[in-house]
Amino acid sequence: MFGLFKKKSPKEKLEAKYKKLIEEAHKLSHTNRKESDLKTYEADQVLKEIEKL
């Protein structure tokens, strides 16, 4: 109940974005390798942002 209005930290937001991108890349790897590689690259960039924090 008390966590209802709790804001996510920037690191938590980036981690969620990273997880989403990795999942999308995995799904795309079965059908479109080029798109999968682009999603993996985006996820890598997000991971670098996380490491900066």
N, C-alpha and C positions, 0 to 999 in steps of 0.2 A: 504494500500500500504506500509506504513512504518513498519507495524507489520509482513511483509513478512519474514524477516530474524531474527525475534526475537526468541531467544532461550528460551526453557522452563526451569524453575527452577527445581532443584531436587525434590522439594515438588510437583510440578505440574506433573512431570513424575510419581511419586509414586501414586498420586491420580488417574491418568489415569489407571495405572496398577491395582490398587485396584478395580476400577469400572469394568474393564474388567473381573477380576477374579470373582467378585460377580455375574456378568451377566452369566458367564460360569457355575458357581455353581448352579444358579437358573435353567438354561436349563438342566443341568445334573440331577437335583433333580427329574425330571420326569421319567428318565430312569435308572440311575445308582447312587444309594445312596452313595456308597463308594467313587466314583470319585467326587461326589458333596462335600462330607465331606473333601476330600483332597484339593479341590479348596477353600473351605471356610477356611481351616486352613492356606493355603498360603495367602489368603486375610487378615487374621488376623495378620500374620507376617508382611505384608506390612503396615497395619494400625499401628502396633507398631513402625515401622521405621518412619512413618509420625509423630507420636507423639514425637519421639526423636528430630525431627527437630523443 
